[in-house]
Amino acid sequence: MKVFDYIILGAGLGGLAAAACLTKQGKKVAVFEKHYLPGGCCHTFDYGEYSFCADVHYISQCGAGEAIDQFLNYIERNISFNSLNSDCIDRIITPEVDFNIPLGWGHLRRRLLRDFPQEAQAINLYCDEIEDLRQQVYEFGQDVNWYNRKWHDWLKLPKYLHLFSRRNWTLQDLYDHIGLSPKLQAVLAGQSGDYALPPSEIALVTHACLVWGYSNGAYYPKYHFRHFVNTIVDSIITGGGIVKLSTPVEHIQVDEGKVTSIIADGKVYQATYVYISDLDPKLTLELMHDSQA
Ligand SMILES: Cc1cc2nc3c(=O)[nH]c(=O)nc-3n(C[C@H](O)[C@H](O)[C@H](O)COP(=O)(O)OP(=O)(O)OC[C@H]3O[C@@H](n4cnc5c(N)ncnc54)[C@H](O)[C@@H]3O)c2cc1C
C-alpha cells in the first residue's frame, strides 16, 4: 500500500488546482485519473494536425488580481492569456435574432435596450436581478465562511433575504416573473450551453454567477488550453507529486464514517490527511463502501 499526504480523485481542473496548491504547500500529493489525458472536461485531444480543447471556448477571472491570476501566482507559474473581442464574446443566432453579446454587464444592458426597445422593462428587471444576486453571492461569501461558521453569522442573514428568497428559482422562473418574450428568453439562455440544460432546470443563482463572471472578462490561453492544463500538471510533478493517468478509482473504503483508503487500478492507496474528490458527487457516493454497513 502506498501512502501520500493527500489523495485526489480525478484530474479535472478542480482536482489539479487543489493538487497544485497543496504541492506548493510542501504536501505529497497523488492524483488518480481514469482518462489517458489530464484536464477532465477541459482536456485537449489531437485530430490530424490540429489540437482541440474538448469544451472551453473562454474562461473568466484571468485579469490582474483575479482568481486565475492569483492561483497562477500562488503556484509560481506564468501563463499568457488573450482577451476575446470585447464587442462579441458570444454570438447567439436563433431563427429570429442574430445577437452579439459584448463584454461588460452595462454594455449588454444597453445593447439589449437598443435592439429590443419594446421589452425595456423586462430587460431592466433581468439585468438588475442578475446584478443583485451576483453581488449578494459575492458579499455572502466574504461575510460567512461555510467551513468556519460562528453563532453571530446568523445575525448577518437578514441582509441576504433576497438571495435566500431566490434559492429555489430556476432561470425560467425569472423569465416568467419578469414577462420576457420567448424570443429574448432564447437569446439570454444562449450562454447556457455550459449546463446543457433548459432554463427550467438551471438554478437562477448559478446562472447569475456564470453570466456575470463571463461579462467581466473572457480569456483564452495564448498557447492553447493544453498549455494551461500541462503547466498545472507540471507544477505538481516537479513539486514531487504524481498524476497517474489511465488509473480509474474503483473503490473508496469507509471505516467508522471516515475514508481510510482507495483502490485505483487494483492497487490500494492511503492518505495521511485528506481525500479530495473531483468526481461527480453521485459517482463519489457510489464508489464509497462502508465496512460497517
Ligand atoms: C460542453 C461544455 C462547455 C463548457 N464551456 C466552458 C467554458 O467555455 N468556460 C468555462 O469556464 N467553463 C466551461 N464549462 C465548464 C467547465 O468545463 C467545468 O466547470 C470544469 O471543467 C469542471 O471541472 P472539474 O474538475 O470540476 O470536473 P471534471 O472536468 O468533470 O473532472 C472530473 C475528472 O474526474 C475523472 N474521473 C471520473 N471518474 C473517475 C474515476 N472513477 N477515477 C478517476 N478519475 C475519474 C474524469 O475523467 C475527469 O477528468 C463547460 C462545460 C461543458 C460540459
The ligand as a Gaussian input file, in Angstrom:
#p B3LYP/6-31G(d) Opt

LIG

0 1
 C      -19.799000      21.481000     -23.146000
 C      -19.209000      22.310000     -22.038000
 C      -18.666000      23.560000     -22.336000
 C      -18.091000      24.334000     -21.320000
 N      -17.515000      25.516000     -21.635000
 C      -16.927000      26.244000     -20.683000
 C      -16.284000      27.454000     -20.993000
 O      -16.216000      27.879000     -22.138000
 N      -15.725000      28.176000     -19.984000
 C      -15.757000      27.743000     -18.695000
 O      -15.242000      28.440000     -17.808000
 N      -16.359000      26.572000     -18.348000
 C      -16.926000      25.815000     -19.309000
 N      -17.520000      24.641000     -18.990000
 C      -17.499000      24.197000     -17.577000
 C      -16.123000      23.590000     -17.202000
 O      -15.659000      22.770000     -18.235000
 C      -16.282000      22.769000     -15.929000
 O      -16.862000      23.570000     -14.929000
 C      -14.946000      22.259000     -15.398000
 O      -14.174000      21.692000     -16.413000
 C      -15.228000      21.243000     -14.314000
 O      -14.007000      20.782000     -13.799000
 P      -13.991000      19.715000     -12.644000
 O      -12.585000      19.486000     -12.265000
 O      -14.915000      20.148000     -11.556000
 O      -14.675000      18.401000     -13.228000
 P      -14.263000      17.471000     -14.471000
 O      -13.587000      18.228000     -15.531000
 O      -15.512000      16.726000     -14.815000
 O      -13.201000      16.482000     -13.836000
 C      -13.530000      15.259000     -13.245000
 C      -12.433000      14.278000     -13.599000
 O      -12.675000      13.043000     -12.905000
 C      -12.314000      11.994000     -13.777000
 N      -12.972000      10.752000     -13.324000
 C      -14.270000      10.402000     -13.428000
 N      -14.451000       9.179000     -12.860000
 C      -13.252000       8.772000     -12.387000
 C      -12.789000       7.618000     -11.686000
 N      -13.605000       6.612000     -11.349000
 N      -11.492000       7.554000     -11.337000
 C      -10.617000       8.563000     -11.640000
 N      -10.999000       9.672000     -12.319000
 C      -12.287000       9.770000     -12.676000
 C      -12.824000      12.467000     -15.132000
 O      -12.234000      11.715000     -16.201000
 C      -12.385000      13.918000     -15.095000
 O      -11.075000      14.073000     -15.571000
 C      -18.106000      23.852000     -19.976000
 C      -18.652000      22.594000     -19.692000
 C      -19.186000      21.820000     -20.705000
 C      -19.735000      20.453000     -20.364000

